[in-house]
């Protein structure tokens, strides 16, 4: 397809060369462009970077957690601020549709713990390649190193877009240029500025699914230690918040891992409200009475061993000094010497080991950006803007973010596909 460039003075003076222009060749943008092309629209896909799908290619540590096996009601509970916005998008294109989409395009998938779906190859780049083939098969024109500077609007309707050097005309424009995390992949928040300039309200952006920084100095000594089957509860100003069960990881600055990332969205917002603590329950499968009985059995079985040795039967070895680095309990005491009061203090540590959150890692290190275009200004049935006719929005540019486990990519693919369908049908009507 030959590219015809319309300069601003010519906008509206001749038939447009393209029916749909998509801004951003990420997960949602490639899905939107491919779907619009599949429906017969003439599509232009503009990408600011030298390669398409850069962020998608590194997601999930390069393995790409595409979606999850859960049903729609389960999915809708995994999003903030309101998963109901995604109900129609999921009804039109959900996890089984996505699985079929990739497997039909030569990317066999596998299901792992927690219902998470990955490429069997373990290569996110296979996902990127499949999407690029989809775009190509739809006759989409992909132009790279084309950063969009402005969405052109007249009388409340889209006219096209302007880059640094060119102006392209189309009756439908899809804004799919992602959030502001991982800026080296091109996600630098451009979409928020573009949406704001045409009248959209932007909910303040902040990191989501981000590691947390803690105050306690002993955490650094545990760097690299992963804890499985534990629970973490957030406390804000002495008030109990949400809890999560699963796996967490100690780092040189604090904590990370699946359950920490899931809780981080709440924590980031809560830091402005008061003191935030994380209460770790290291034995959540046991009631306090059951854990007390377990301790007593260990003390009876090893009456002449020191407490620091006995604790290695119950805890990762590196965590034992954390329990003993406090005056209430002596690690040199023998099992038969432990008093009921000392046992009670140990139980409290097992069930309520506290960490004080002093901050979070920067937005650049977050998996997802929270905030963005207010979803009340977007029609969930079509992804069309309620502010500008012919403008569609999808993916991370919207103020809708999910937990870990494949939920964010499914939202990107579902909203992208719906935006592509809607934009094509409007342009071809």
Secondary structure, DSSP 8 states (H G I E B T S, - for coil): -------GGGTTSS--S-SEEEE--SHHHHHHHHHHHHTT--EEEEESSSSS-HHHHHTTTTT-EEEES--HHHHHTTEETTGGGGHHHHHHS-HHHHHHHHHHTT--EEEEGGGEEEETT--HHHHHHHHHHHHHHTT-EEEES--EEEEEEETTEEEEEEESS-EEE-SEEEE----SSSGGGT-SSHHHHHHHHTT--EEEEEEES--EEE--GGGGGGTT-EEEEEEEEEEETTEEEEEEEEEEEE-SSEEESHHHHHHHHHHHHHTTTS-EEEEEETTTTS-HHHHHHHHHHHHHHTTTSBHHHHGGGTS-HHHHHHHHSSTT--TTSBGGG--HHHHHHHHHHHH-EEEEEEEE--GGG-SEEEEEE-GGGB-TTT-BBSSSBTEEE-GGGBS-EE-TTTHHHHHHHHHHHHHHHHHHHHHH-
